[in-house]
Amino acid sequence: MAIRPPQTLKSTGRKVPITRYRNVSPTQTLRRFTVIWANTNGVPFNTTGFFATLRRLDGSFVQAANFDSFGTVRFNRVRTPTNQAFTLRTFRDDGTLFRVRSVPAGVSSFVVIG
């Protein structure tokens, strides 16, 4: 079912041509880059005591951030959609590396499976 744009402007009550809304994209929901770490069934892991690092492809460090207990980490320094590719590494708090993933440009979120 398609969502129809408003036929009038709320502020003025004037009629608005439908063609004006043809190229409108959805509102961006996630303003900062967010990663979910889930198992193969799609259920997020309990990631208490885990953190992730984000680096540009040239190896320069961007940010490290802690996972919450629900499998989610948010990188506050990275706006979305991303404008470049990154390398994501997930670690346990003792420094043990768990996963390395390549994150493409142009995304708001990323899921690490497994």
RODO-2510 file (C-alpha; in nm, 4 decimals, decimal comma):
residues 114
     n   res          X          Y          Z
     1     m     0,0000     0,0000     0,0000
     2     a     0,1484     0,3350    -0,1041
     3     i     0,1461     0,6336     0,1273
     4     r    -0,0066     0,9381    -0,0361
     5     p     0,1436     1,2839     0,0162
     6     p    -0,0733     1,5565     0,1642
     7     q    -0,2915     1,7428    -0,0822
     8     t    -0,2680     2,0722     0,1093
     9     l    -0,0002     2,2510     0,3059
    10     k    -0,0798     2,2534     0,6782
    11     s     0,0677     2,5990     0,7308
    12     t    -0,1291     2,7802     0,4585
    13     g    -0,4035     2,5406     0,3523
    14     r    -0,3070     2,5902    -0,0154
    15     k    -0,3311     2,3057    -0,2633
    16     v     0,0033     2,1446    -0,3509
    17     p     0,0698     1,9713    -0,6826
    18     i     0,1378     1,5999    -0,6338
    19     t     0,4412     1,6201    -0,8660
    20     r     0,6178     1,8295    -0,6015
    21     y     0,6450     1,5151    -0,3819
    22     r     0,7617     1,2765    -0,6520
    23     n     1,1338     1,2868    -0,5554
    24     v     1,0993     1,3149    -0,1783
    25     s     1,3005     1,0525     0,0078
    26     p     1,2105     0,9103     0,3502
    27     t     1,3278     1,0930     0,6604
    28     q     1,6608     0,9713     0,7926
    29     t     1,5926     0,7897     1,1215
    30     l     1,9420     0,6928     1,2397
    31     r     2,1575     1,0041     1,2534
    32     r     2,4732     0,8232     1,3713
    33     f     2,6251     0,5004     1,2406
    34     t     2,4866     0,2035     1,4362
    35     v     2,5997    -0,1612     1,4397
    36     i     2,3996    -0,4628     1,5596
    37     w     2,5774    -0,7915     1,6406
    38     a     2,3371    -1,0844     1,6009
    39     n     2,3419    -1,4620     1,5649
    40     t     2,2364    -1,6416     1,2453
    41     n     1,8716    -1,6392     1,3631
    42     g     1,8779    -1,2584     1,3839
    43     v     1,8745    -1,2448     1,7635
    44     p     2,1218    -0,9888     1,9042
    45     f     2,3945    -1,1239     2,1313
    46     n     2,4377    -1,0132     2,4917
    47     t     2,7402    -0,7942     2,4237
    48     t     2,8129    -0,6705     2,7747
    49     g     3,1888    -0,6154     2,7961
    50     f     3,2436    -0,5884     2,4198
    51     f     3,3559    -0,2909     2,2130
    52     a     3,4165    -0,2103     1,8485
    53     t     3,6609     0,0032     1,6552
    54     l     3,6011     0,1783     1,3271
    55     r     3,8791     0,2652     1,0836
    56     r     3,8855     0,4162     0,7378
    57     l     4,0170     0,1939     0,4579
    58     d     4,3506     0,3794     0,4697
    59     g     4,3844     0,2504     0,8284
    60     s     4,3257     0,5815     1,0063
    61     f     4,1377     0,5480     1,3338
    62     v     3,7862     0,6958     1,3523
    63     q     3,6365     0,5860     1,6851
    64     a     3,6037     0,3095     1,9427
    65     a     3,2709     0,2563     2,1192
    66     n     3,1256     0,0123     2,3716
    67     f     2,8408    -0,2229     2,2891
    68     d     2,5380    -0,2105     2,5129
    69     s     2,4026    -0,5392     2,6512
    70     f     2,1564    -0,5695     2,3597
    71     g     2,4092    -0,6134     2,0768
    72     t     2,4134    -0,2489     1,9704
    73     v     2,6992    -0,0025     1,9345
    74     r     2,6644     0,3564     1,8118
    75     f     2,9482     0,5596     1,6647
    76     n     2,8707     0,9211     1,7574
    77     r     3,1417     1,0665     1,5316
    78     v     3,0040     0,9088     1,2128
    79     r     2,7010     1,0712     1,0502
    80     t     2,4683     0,8753     0,8284
    81     p     2,4429     0,7795     0,5571
    82     t     2,8165     0,7178     0,5634
    83     n     3,0186     0,8773     0,2859
    84     q     3,3038     0,6276     0,2839
    85     a     3,3788     0,2613     0,3528
    86     f     3,5121     0,1472     0,6911
    87     t     3,6695    -0,1533     0,8590
    88     l     3,4818    -0,2637     1,1707
    89     r     3,6500    -0,4776     1,4366
    90     t     3,4706    -0,6225     1,7403
    91     f     3,6591    -0,7073     2,0609
    92     r     3,5979    -0,8481     2,4077
    93     d     3,7037    -0,6135     2,6890
    94     d     4,0276    -0,8136     2,7401
    95     g     4,1322    -0,7219     2,3837
    96     t     4,0428    -1,0519     2,2123
    97     l     3,9458    -0,9825     1,8500
    98     f     3,6183    -1,1517     1,7483
    99     r     3,5127    -1,0235     1,4055
   100     v     3,6460    -0,8042     1,1250
   101     r     3,3968    -0,6727     0,8710
   102     s     3,4071    -0,4316     0,5774
   103     v     3,1323    -0,1704     0,5925
   104     p     3,0339    -0,0149     0,2589
   105     a     2,9738     0,3555     0,2070
   106     g     2,6214     0,4933     0,2009
   107     v     2,4699     0,3072     0,4973
   108     s     2,3080     0,4114     0,8265
   109     s     2,3469     0,0810     1,0034
   110     f     2,5268    -0,2508     0,9694
   111     v     2,4630    -0,5988     1,1080
   112     v     2,7443    -0,8354     1,2061
   113     i     2,6063    -1,1890     1,1785
   114     g     2,7710    -1,4598     1,3825
***
